[in-house]
Amino acid sequence: MAAAGTKRKQQKQRGASALGATAGGSAHKKRKLPVTEEKAWQKAGSKLNEEISSDSEPDSSAKKKNNEAAEEIEETPQEKKLRLAKLYLEQLRQQEEEKAEEEAFEKDLVAGWLKEDVLEQKGKLQRQIAKILQPPDTSQIRVLRGHQLPITCLVISPDDKCIFSAAKDCSIIKWDVESGKKLHVIRGGKKGTEGSHVGHTAHILAMAISSDGKYLATGDRNKLIMIWEAATCSHLYKFTGHRDAVSGLSFRKGTHQLYSASHDRSVKVWNVAENAYVETLFGHQDTITALDSLSRECCVTSGGRDGTVRIWKIPEESQLVFYGHQGSIDCIQLINEEHMVSGADDGSVALWGLSKKKPLTTVKKAHSLYGTLGMEQPYWISSVAALLNSDLVATGSHSASVKLWKCGEGFRKLESLFEIPLVGFVNSLKFSNSGNFLVAGIGQEHRLGRWWRIKEAKNSICIIPLRKATAGNPQISDKGS
């Protein structure tokens, strides 16, 4: 019986051992779950942990790290590329916003300029300058001597720092405005040395400078146009093609397109930057005496004794003809894109609107009369100048003075302001771009001929300061153009 009990006990132990082995085997298989099921179990566990931690620690950094880790594990290469692309686009958007803010600030600064440009193109921009001017102190007028013969033409650099002048002695001088010193002299050559001399060998009658101050153009009686580098006064090109004296030159504002007028009654167009001829326009019935232009692709000319002023529309190759003066029209200048002033040897000064074929107003005997009683003649108007986009005009003659005028409303009136004493033929007048001074080119003879001579005159450049009536008046400026 004891043996039987022992046997049963051993069987129980073997059964328990077998049961344990079976249970152990099942447990082992459970730990070796398939990979997908194991990940699912871990994911479920992690979610459970997240839920527990979110209840206890809402802002836990551990939570954030777990989230980031989970995202990194779940993110495919395509998703990563998409995420980085979005991040890059967001950075670009922020940069564009910052750039837009900067541009908006700049736009505010130039908004006024843009408005002025539109008005300028329409000819409606008129700065009221004349009313604030006072007669200059004659002791403040500076006289620059250097040319041996009468000055015929001059220009002022766009920055108002230099003056270029030319004369019947065929020379060109570059002056420093502040000091009055010569910066450079291009000497004239003798007749017959055209092949070897770098420069002019005949009277220089016309001069122009580009609005960027890069090129200087000069024209002479020898039918030649010379192009110079304004900064160094070095010679660049020589333009030939006119069949008579070159009497007028002007660069189109903002470009290197050059217009030239000649006694051969033609207007030519050149591209200076490319050293190229463009075209020729005909129409005047007598020698062209002067030429001017601004921003538009057109120019205006005075036609001498054919009694006309003409506007040349370059793209259309057409022209508008204006009549008004009784004598030879010797000088002309644009006041703005829609108005101009001209002078003639009948002593008259006329204001024109480009939309009307007759002058808006004409002042006869503008510089009075000279001669013996009963045989008086009007002083010739030898030069005119206008302060761009303003109501201020200047005229020159040989009446021993330069006169300043105010243009009335709508340019329908010309009122005399005051006279500036200058002895000699005033062959050229130019206002500085800032409007702070006026420059006059004086000669003993008229620039276009030798009809008579004023011996007491000095061939010189006169810099006339323009005085404002009171401090605090608006600045006279044209944005450096």
DOKOL-195590 format. One record per residue: z, x, y of N, C-alpha, C, CB in turn; residue in one letter. Coordinates in pm, whole numbers, plus 50000, padded with zeros to 5 digits. Glycine has a CB too. Layout:
BEGIN
ZXYZXYZXYZXYA ...
***
This chain:
BEGIN
500005008349880500005000050000500005008650124501204990650001M 500775018750113500775028450225499425034850239501835039350205A 498805037350121497465043350126496475033850188496995047149986A 496605021150159495685011250220495865010550368495894997550160A 497065011150416497315010650561496705022650631498825010150590G 496875033950560496295046150619494785044950629496665058550535T 494175039450525492715037750525492235028750637492255032050392K 492975017150656492605007850763492715014450902493504995250757R 493755022950914493985029851040492825039451071495325037551036K 492375046350964491265055650984489975048151020491045064150856Q 489755036550956488575028650989488605023951134488475016550896Q 489805019751178489945015351319489625026751415491375010251346K 490095038551379489855050051466488365053451473490645062151416Q 487695052951354486265055451351485515044951432485755055751207R 485935032251422485285021251498485475023351647485865007551456G 486705027451681486955029651824486135041051876488435032251850A 486045051451789485245062951831483785059151849485365074351729S 483265050851755481865046351764481665037651886481455038651638A 482645028751912482565020152031482555028352159483745010352033L 483455038752155483505047652273482195054852292484635057852259G 481605059152179480315066152189479255057052244479885071352053A 479285044552200478295034852250478495032252397478375021752172T 479755030252432480055027852575479675039852660481545024652594A 480005051852606479625064052682478135065252698480155076552614G 477395061752594475935062452604475395052852707475295059452470G 475985040952711475535031152811475835036052951476205017652788S 476965042052970477325047253103476385058353145478765052253104A 475975066653054475075077753085473705072353128474915087152963H 473255062153052471965056253089472025049853226471545045952985K 473115043853262473265037553392473205047853504474575029953398K 473735059853487473675070253589472265075853603474655081453556R 471485074753498470095079753501469115068653533469735086253367K 469405061053641468515050153682467165055753730469165041553794L 466105047853723464825052253780464975055553929463745041353760P 464075064253980464195069354117464155057854218463075079354147V 463235048454198463105037254293464365029054298461925028454256T 464945026354182466165018454179467305026054242466525014554037E 467345039354219468415047454276468325047454428468365061854222E 467095048754484466925048454629467345034954684465465051554669K 466955024354611467325010954656468845009554660466705000154565A 469505014754557470965014054552471595021854669471485019654416W 471035034154691471575042254802471335035554937470935056254802Q 470155029254950469835022455076470785010755099468375017655076K 470995003354990471934992155002473314996955038471984984154872A 473715008254976475035013955007475125018555151475345025654916G 474055024755197474095029655336474145018055433472865038455366S 473425006955401473484995255488474884989355490472474984755442K 475494989355374476854984255368477784992655453477344983855223L 477605006155445478425015155526478185012855674478145029755491N 476895010555709476575008155848477264995555899475075007055868E 477204985255819477814972655860479324974355881477534961655756E 479944981855794481384984055805481704992155931481924991255681I 480885003155953481155011856068480855004756198480355024656058S 479854996056200479514989156324480614979456364478214981656309S 481344974356267482454965556301483614973256360482904957856179D 483814985356308484984992856350484715002056469485515000956234S 483465008056473483135017456581481755014056638483175032256529E 481685005656739480385001056793479515012256847480614990856902P 480095022556908479315033356971479435046456896479765035357115D 479645045556768479875057556689478635066356687480285053956547S 478865079456709477745089056701477275090556559478165102756758S 478185088256464477795089056324476725078656292479015087156232A 476905066756353475925056156331474535060556377476345043356405K 474495066756498473215071156554472565081556465473415076656695K 473405090756415472855101156329472315095256201473915111756298K 473045085556146472575079056024471255071956049473625069155971N 471165065156166469925058056200468745067656212470095050256331N 468995078756285467915088556304467495094556171468375099856401E 468505097556087468195103255956467375093455874469475106955881A 467785080555881467055070355804465625069255853467755056755813A 465435069455989464095068556044463235080256002464155067656194E 463845092356003463085104155963462665103255818463905116855986E 463575097855734463245096655592462135086655572464485092455512I 462195075355648461225064755628459895067455697461785051755677E 459815076455804458615078555886457545086155810458965085956014E 456365080355805455225086955741454545096055843454215076455686T 453675105255801452955113955895452175106056001451995123155818P 451545094755957450795086656051451715080456156450025075755978Q 452875075856111453835069956204454355080456302454995063556128E 454565092556254455045103256342454015106356449455355115856261K 452735106956410451665109456507451635098456613450305110456436K 451765085956568451765074756660452925075456758451805061756584L 454125078956704455305079856790455145090956895456555082456705R 454615102656854454425113656947453365110357051454025126356870L 452325103157007451275098957100451835089657206450125092157026A 452675080257164453305071057260454185078657359454135060357186K 454925088457306455795096457391454975104157496456615106057306L 453845109757452452965117257541452375108157649451835123957462Y 451955096057608451405086557703452445082157805450855074557630L 453665080757762454745077057853454985088057957456025074257775E 454925100757911455075111858005453935112058107455135125057929Q 452715109558059451575108958149451735097758251450285106958069L 452235086058205452435074858295453425078358407452935062658218R 454505085258369455495089358467454915099158569456695095458398Q 454095108658517453455118158607452495111158704452705128758526Q 451765101158653450835093658738451585085958846449985084158654E 452735080358810453545073158908454015082559021454755066558840E 454465094558981454905104259080453745108459171455515116559011E 452575110459109451395114359186450985103259282450225117959093K 451085090759234450725079359317451635078359439450795066359236A 452915081359419453865081059531453495091659636455295083359481E 453115103659589452715114259681451445110459757452495127359606E 450495104559684449235100559747449465089459850448215095959642E 450375080359818450685069559912451235075160042451695059759850A 452055085560031452605091960150451485098360233453655102560112F 450575105260163449465111660233448545101160297448655120460137E 448365089860228447505079360283448085073760412447325068160182K 449405072760416450045067960538449755077360655451575066660517D 449715090560625449465100260731448055099360786449725114160680L 447095096860695445695096960739445155083060768444825103460635V 445985072760750445505059060775444975057660917446635048860750A 445715063261011445275062561151443965069861172446325068461242G 443815081461105442575089061118441385081161063442695102561044W 441605074660947440525066960887440095055560978440955061460751L 441065049261041440755038561133439955043961251442045031761183K 440345055761299439625061961410438205065461370440345074461459E 438035070161244436695073761198435765061661197436765079861058D 436305050061152435505037861149435105033861291436275026361080V 436085034261381435805030861521434805040661582437095030761603L 434955053461542434055063761595432625060961551434485077761548E 432455057361423431115054461373430495042561445431145051961223Q 431325033061485430825021261555430735023261706431715009461525K 431175035061754431135037761896432165030161977429785034661948G 433225025461910434245017461978435535025062005434565005261896K 435555037661966436755045661991436615052262128436955056361879L 437465048462221437375054062356438775057762404436705043962454Q 439035070662408440325075262459440305074862611440655089562407R 441315069162670441395067962816441995080862872442265055462859Q 441105090162904441535103462949441415105063100440705114162880I 440375099363158440055101763299441215098363392438835093663338A 441935087663360442985083063454444185092363461443445069263414K 444345101463365445525110263366445205124263419446105111363225I 443965126463461443575139763509443825141363658442105142263478L 444155153563695444305157363835443325168563866445765161663867Q 442915170063991442025181364027442685194563988441705181164179P 441925203663931442515216363887442865225464005441555223663794P 443795234063980444145244464078443045255164070445585250764050D 442275256664177441125265864174441545280264147440365265164305T 442805283664179443275297264153443465299764003444595299864227S 443495288963925443675290163780442345291263704444455278263728Q 441245289663777439925290963713439655305563680438795285163804I 439335308263555439075322163513437565324663507439715324963374R 437165335963558435745339663562435525351663470435295342963708V 434605350063373434305360663277432925366263307434375355363130L 432855379463331431595385963364431155394863249431725394263493R 429865394563218429355403063110427845402963102429935398662979G 427225391363129425765390263127425175395463258425345375663104H 424025401763247423355407263364422495396963436422515419163324Q 422015387163361421135376863417421775363063398419725377363349L 421205352463456421815339263451422155334363309420915329363516P 423345328663297423755322363171422925309663154425315319263168I 422425307463036421575295763010422235285462920420275300262948T 423115289962829423725280562734425025286562680422755277362617C 425895277762632427155282362571427675271862475428215285462679L 428545276062384429245266962292430685271962277428525266162152V 431555262862234432955266162208433215264462059433925257262292I 433925273761998434225272861856435065260461828434945285461806S 434995254761708435755242561677437255243761699435505238561536P 437825255761684439255257561704439625260961849439775268461613D 438635260961938438835263662081439295277862112439825253962137D 439175287062017439655300662040438585309962095440195306261911K 437325306362075436225315262117435155307562193435605322261996C 434455314762279433285309462349432115318662317433535308562505I 430965312762287429735320462269428805316862386429055317462129F 428275327062451427365324662564426105332862546428055328162699S 425005327662605423725334762600423075333862737422785328862490A 422115343062762421565344162897420095348162895422365354162979A 419535348863014418145353063028417955367862998417645350063167K 419065375362988418935389562951418835391162799420135397463004D 418695379762727418485379562581419745383262502417365389062543C 420875384662567422105388662498422975376662463422905398462585S 423845378862364424835368962321426205375762326424515363262176I 427175368962385428535374562392429525364662332428915377862539I 430405369862250431515361962196432775365762272431685364262041K 433445355662332434615357862416435865352262349434405351362554W 436995358562376438285353162336438815344462451439295364562300D 439085331762423439495322562529440815326662592439605308362474V 441785330462511443125333362562443145345762652444085335262447E 442515356362605442565368962681441385370762776442615380562585S 440285363662750439085365262831438285377762797439455365562975G 438655384562689437985397062651436755394362563438955406362578K 435825403862567434655402962481435055406962339433495412062534K 434735398362244434995401562104433785407962038435405388962028L 432605404362084431385409862026430225407862123431075403161888H 429325417362128428125416462212426905419162125428205426462332V 425955409762127424655411762061423655414062173424245399261968I 423225426062187422375429562300420945424862278422395444562323R 420295421562389418905417462383417975429462373418545409262504G 416815427062316415825437662301414685436062401415265437762159G 413905446762415412775446362508411585439462442412385460662553K 410735433962527409545427362477408675437162398408745421262592K 408245432962282407435441562196408215448262085406775451962277G 409565446662088410395452961983410865442761879411615459962046T 410165431361873410575420661782410675425361637409595409061792E 409815434661597409795439161458410985447761421408545446561431G 411565454961517412635464361485414005459961537412305477761541S 414015451861644415285448061704415895435961634415105444961854H 417185436861600417905425561540418515417461655419015430461438V 417855406661690418305398361801417125393061879419225406261892G 417415387461997416375381262078415725391362173416945369562157H 414455388962198413725397362294413105388762404412625405562222T 413535376062411413075366962516414265358362561411895357962466A 414125351662675415205343262728415735333762621414715335262850H 417045333562603417675324062510417915311162588419025329762449I 417415299862536417515287162607418465277162541416165280962618L 418795279262414419605269262342420535275962244418695259262269A 421655268962218422675274462127423445262962063423645283962204M 423875264761938424675254661867425565261561766423765244161798A 426715255461737427635260661636427965249361540428925266561701I 428035252261410428345241861311429785237361326428095247061167S 430075225161284431395219361305432495226261224431375204661271S 432115234161122433115241961049433245256161104432755242560901D 432485259161210432555272261273431935283561194433965275561299G 431135280261094430565290761008429285296761064430295285160869K 428385288061113427075292761159426905290861310425965285461084Y 426215300561369425805299761509424285300461511426455311161595L 423645291361586422185291361598421795293361743421585278061543A 420775301461767420275304061902418745303161902420735317861954T 418185297862011416735296462021416215302362151416335281762010G 415025308062149414505315062268413105310862307414525329962245D 412615316962413411265313962463410185319762371411095319462604R 410575328162280409635334562189409415326262063410125348462152N 409785313262067409565303461958410485305761839408135303961912K 411475314561852412305318361737413675311461740412485333361733L 414185308761621415575304261603416285314761518415635289861535I 417375319961569418175329761496419455323261445418515342061586M 419795326361321421045321361261421995333161241420765313961125I 423235331261289424245341761284425495336761213424595346561426W 426215346261155427545342961103428505343461222428005352960987E 429105332161256429895331261379431095340661379430365317061400A 431715342461265432935350561259432665365261291433585349361122A 431565370661238431275384961252430115387861346430985390961117T 429385377361385428165378761467427075386761397428505385561600C 427115386861265426065393761189424865384461170426605398561051S 423675390261174422445382361165422205378061020421225390461217H 421825365261003421575359860869420105356760846422395347360846L 419545347660928418165343260907417405342761039418135329360839Y 416095341261025415205338861139414295327261101414375351661179K 414305316461180413455304861154412255305361248414245291561173F 411075304261191409845303761270409145290561238408915316061241T 408305286061329407585273561305407245266161433408415264561216G 408125267161533407795261061661406665268861728409035260561754H 405865261561804404705267861869404935270662018403495259061853R 406175268162064406515270962203408025273262210406065259262300D 408545275162330409955278362350410875268162282410275279162499A 411955273062221412975264462160413985261062269413675271562036V 414075248262306414875244162421416135236262386414035235862512S 416285232262261417465224462222417845226862077417215209762245G 419145228162049419655230061914420935221961895419905245061884L 421115216461777422355209361747422545208261596422365195361813S 423765211361550424115209161410424615194861394425185219361363F 424175188361290424745175261257426205177261218423955168261142R 427085169561278428525171061259428905169361112429285160761345K 429715178861061430165178260922429175183660822430495164260886G 428045189160868427025194360776426475207560831425865184160757T 425555213460754424835225360799423365221960826424935236560694H 423105209160853421765204660891421585207361040421555189360858Q 420505214361073420245218461211419015211261265420065233661220L 419135205861387418005199961458417585209361570418355185761513Y 416285210861588415775219361697414705211761775415205232661642S 414685214061906413675207861993412945218962067414325197762095A 411695216162102410875226762159409965221362270410025233362050S 409465230862350408465227362449407135223562383408245239062546H 407035225462251405825221062181405865206062151405665228862050D 406905199062203407065184462197407475179462058405775177762238R 407955188361974408355184161840409855186361818407555191861735S 410375179061718411735180961669411635185261524412605167761683V 412325195961490412315200861351413715199861291411805215561346K 413725198161158414985197161083415045208860985415095183461008V 416215215460980416415227260895417695225760814416455240160980W 417725231860697418945232960619419385247560627418735228260470N 420395250260709420805264060734421455270360611421765264660852V 422275262860540422975268360424421995273360318423905257860363A 420845266760308419835270560209418675278260270419315258260138E 418785281560400417725289060468416375282260449417675303560418N 416355269060477415165261360444414705252460560415415252860322A 413395250860572412775241260663412695227860592411355246060710Y 412925216860665412905203560603411695195460650414195195960635V 411605192760781410485184560828410315185860979410695169760791E 409195180361029408885180461173408595166161218407675189861203T 409085162661338408865149461395408205150861531410205141661407L 407225142061558406485142461684406625129261758405005145561660F 406495129761891406555117361967406555119362117407765109761929G 407275129162169407335131562314405955135562367408365142562348H 405715131562490404445134562555404525146462649403955122462631Q 405715152362663405895164262747406935173162679406345160362894D 407195184562738408155193962678409525187362661408285206562764T 410165189662546411535184962523412475195162585411825183062370I 413415190362666414285199462742415675201062682414405194562882T 416135191462605417495192262548417625183062428418565188562655A 418655185562347418865178062223420355177662191418065184262105L 420805166662127422205165662084422295156761962423095160162198D 423395158061885423615149761767425105149261736422825155261644S 425485139461655426875138361606426825136761455427635126261673L 427585127161400427715126061253426535119161187428975118661219S 425955109461254424855102061193423635110961173424495089961278R 422785106861081421585114661053420495111061154421085112260908E 420795114261279419845111861387420185121261502419875097061434C 419275122661596419545130961714418905124361835418995145561695C 419345128661953418785123362078418175134962156419885116062163V 417095131962229416395142362305416045137162444415125146962231T 415945146562537415425143362671414025149262681416365149062784S 413095141262731411685144962723411055150262848410915133462680G 411865156362936411275162563054410515152563139410365173763014G 409295156063172408515147763264407785136163197407505156363335R 407955134063069407425121563011408355109863042407235122962857D 409515112963106410415102663157411145094563051409645093363241G 411235099862929411885092262822413055099662760410875088862714T 413975091762709415025096562619414695090462483416485092562669V 414825098062378414455092862245415565095262144413155099462197R 415685085262056416595086461942415725087861817417555074061930I 415975098561744415185101461624415995097661500414765116461620W 415495088061424416135084161298415485092461187415985068661270K 416215102661143415625112661053415185106760919416625123761028I 416015099060846415585093960715414345084960724416725086360649P 414305076660830413165067360844411955073960909413585055360926E 412145086160963411085093061036410535084061148409955097260941E 411455077461218411065068661328411855072461453411305053661290S 411515066261566412175069461692412265057261781411435080761764Q 413305057061866413465046761967413245053362103414875039861958L 412525046462192412155052162322412905044762433410615051362344V 413525052562524414305047062635413735051962767415805051062623F 413685042862866413165046262999414235043663105411885038263030Y 414285052163208415265049763313415165059263431416635050663256G 415085072263406415005082063515413595082363576415385096263463H 413545086463701412255087563770411685101663766412405083163915Q 412545111663743412085125563742412125131463602412925133963838G 412105144863598412155151963470413595151363415411685166763487S 413735146363293415065145163231415375158663165415115133263126I 416355165863221416585179763181417775181963089416755187963301D 418675172063077419875174162995420385160962939420975180963078C 421005161762822421505149762755422645153362662420385142662677I 423605144162646424675146162549425225132562506425805154962609Q 425575131762377426205119762322427665119262362426055119262169L 428155107462401429575105462431430295101162303429755094962544I 429675092262229430125088162096428885084062017431185076362103N 429065077561904427905074361820427025063361879428375070061683E 427475056761986426715045662042426365047262190427485033062024E 426845057962254426595059762397426275074262430427805055062479H 425505076262537425125089862577424965090562728423815094262507M 424935102762779424765105262922423615115062940426075110562987V 422825113063047421685121963073421585124663223420355115863020S 420915135763256420715139463396419275143763419421675150563436G 418795141863542417395144863573417265152263706416565131963578A 416075157663730415875165063854415635155963974414715174563839D 415685142763953415665133364066417075130964118415015120064024D 418055138464063419435137564109420235126364046419445136064255G 419675119463949420365107963889421075111663758419375096663863S 422185104463735422925105363609422945091363549424385111063630V 422635090163420422565076963357423435076363233421115073663321A 424055064663213424785061663090423945051963009426215055663120L 423855054662879423015046562791423835040962675421845054862738W 423435029062631423895023662503422725024162407424445009062518G 422965028462285421855030562193421165017662152422335037662071L 421745006362187421154993462150420284987562262422244983662112S 420244994262380419444989162492418504999962542420354984362606K 417294995762576416255005362614416355009962758414914999362591K 417225003662838417435007462977418855012662995417164995363072K 419105021063094420465026063116421445014763143420475035963231P 422685016363096423745006763127424135008063274424965008963036L 424075020263324424315022663467423655035863506425845022763499T 423255036763632422635049063685423235052163821421075047463695T 423635064663840424105069263970423025078164029425485076863958V 422425073764136421395081764203422055091264302420365072664275K 421385102264329421905112464421423365115964383421835107464569K 423585118164255424945120364204425625132264268424915122164053A 424855142664304425425154464369424965155564515425045167064292H 424635144264572424255143664714422835149364738425285151364800S 422555152864866421235157464907421315171164973420575147365003L 420195177964980420095190765053418745191265124420275203064956Y 418615200465218417365202165291417475198065436416265194365225G 416425200465510416405197365654416315182365676415235204365724T 416745178165792416775163965826415385157765813417315162065968L 415345146965742414085140065721413335144865598413215141765840G 413755156265540413095161665420414115164365309412345174665455M 415175156565312416235158665212415735155965070417455149565243E 416275163764981415995162364838417325161464761415125174364786Q 417355153764655418595153164576418785166164497418575141064480P 420035169964481420325181564395419985178064250421835185864408Y 419275187064185418925184964045420195184563959417975196063995W 420175176263859421245176363759420805185863648421555161763703I 421455197363641421025207663546421825207763415421145221163610S 422975200763413423775200363289424705188263290424595213463272S 424975183063172425945172263155426825175663035425225158363135V 428055170263035428965172162922429835159662910429855184962941A 430265156862788431145145462763432245149862668430355133362706A 433475145662697434575147762603434425137162495435985146962674L 434195141462373433835132462263434815120862249433765140162133L 434245108862236435015096462215436035093862325435735096962082N 435655096862449436555094262562435745088162676437265107362608S 436405086562790435745081062908435495091763013436575069862968D 435505104562971435385115663065434025122663051436515125863042L 433345124263166432025130463172432025140663286430905119863192V 431265151563268431115161563373429625164063396431835174863335A 429265166963521427875170063555427825182663640427215158163629T 426745190263623426555202563698425215202763769426675214463605G 425165209863881423945211163959423995224864028423805199464063S 423285226264139423425238364221424015234464357422045245564238H 424815224064357425415218564480426735225164514425605203564467S 427045236264450428295243764472429515236664416428495246264619A 429295227464319430445220864257430055214564124431035210264351S 431065213164039430965205263917431705192263944431565212963791V 431115180963902431755168063926432245161963795430775158463997K 433435156063800433975148863686433935133863715435425153463655L 433605126163611433395111863625434195104163520431905108463612W 434505091863556435135082563462434135071763423436415076263524K 433975069663292433115058863244433915045863247432575061963100C 433385035763314434065022863323433975015263192433475014563435G 434605003663189434644995463067433234992063022435464982563091E 433004994062892431684991262837430615000962881431264977562873G 431015011962943430095022362993429085016563092429355028862876F 429525006363166428644999863263428895004563406428814984963255R 429755014463418430045019863550430415034463539431175011963618K 430055042363638430375056563642431055059363776429095065363624L 432355062463770433145064463891433465079263909434455056263884E 433225084364030433515098464060435015100764066432855102664193S 435495111263997436915114763997437195125464101437355119563859L 436635137364082436835148264179435795159164153438285154164170F 435715168664246434765179664235435505192864217433865180264359E 434875201964145435425215364122434455225364183435665218263967I 434855232964283433915242064351433445253564262434565247764477P 432135254664242431515265564167430155268364229431375262064014L 429935280464273428675283964340427655288864239428915294664449V 426435283264244425365287364154424825275664075425865298264060G 423815278363993423275268163904424215266663784421825271863857F 424715254663767425565251963651424615248163537426635240363680V 424255258163457423235256263354423775250763223422545269263327N 425085251363203425665246163079427115242063104425595256762965S 427505230963045428885226063053429345221862915429015214263153L 430605225362880431155221062752432655218662767430875231662641K 433115207062719434545204562709435075210862581434855189262712F 436275216262585436915221062463437205209062372438225229162495S 437325211462244437585200562150438935194062175437515205662007N 439895201962224441215196662254441235188962386442235207862259S 440225191162470440195184962602441075191962703440595170762590G 441535203962671442435211062762441705219362867443355220062683N 440435222062846439685229762946438205226562939439905244762926F 437525229763047436075228063059435475241763086435705217763174L 434355244863022433685257863040432325255563105433535265262903V 432035263563206430755262563277430025275863270430975258363425A 428715275163242427865286963243427095287263375426885286963122G 427335297563458426785298263594425675308763600427895301463697I 424625305463674423545314963693422985314363834422445312463594G 422325324963876421665325064006420365317064004421375339264050Q 419865314063882418625306363866418845294863766417465315563820E 417955285263773417945274263677417565279663539416945263163721H 418145273963436417915279463300416465278263255418815272263200R 415715268463307414365266263259413285272563347414105251663249L 413675278663459412655284563545413235292963657411795273663604G 412345297563745412735306163857412195300463987412235320763836R 412485287964012411935281464132412565287264259412175266164126W 413845289864257414515296864367415795303064315414805287364486W 416415311364398417565319464355418705317964455417155334264341R 419925316464401421125315964485421785329564476422115304464439I 421585337864578422015351864572423535353464566421495359364691K 424255344564635425725345964637426395341764507426295337864750E 425645335664417426215331464287426395343564197425295320964218A 427345342564106427595353064007427275347763867429085357964015K 426475355363795426175351563657427445353263574424995360163599N 428055342063537429385342863476429725330463395430445344963584S 430825331663319431425320663246432695316663319431705324463096I 432865303963350434075299263420434865289863328433705291963553C 436135293263304437015284863223437915277063319437875293563122I 437745263763317438455255063411439535247263336437455245163483I 440825249763363441885242163295441925227763347443265248963315P 442155218363255442245204263294443715200163300441465195163194L 444155195863416445565192363437445805177563413445995196163579R 446915174563343447325160663322448255156263434448015158963184K 448195143463467448975138263579450465139263555448595123963605A 450915135663435452355135963405452555141063264452995122063421T 453755146563241454125150763105454375138363022455365159963106A 454145139662892454415128462802453225119462781455545120462854G 452085122662846450875114962820450365118262681449795117762927N 449605109162619449095111862487448215124062484448325099962436P 448285131562375447505143862362446025140662354447945151762238Q 445225149162417443785147762410443345155862289443075152662541I 442865148962187442445156262068441375148561994443645158961975S 440625155861911439605149761827439745154761685438195152561881D 440955156761637441245161061501440565174261469440815150561402K 440405183361562439855196461537438395196461508440545202661426G 437625185761535436245185961508435435191061621435815172961472S 
***
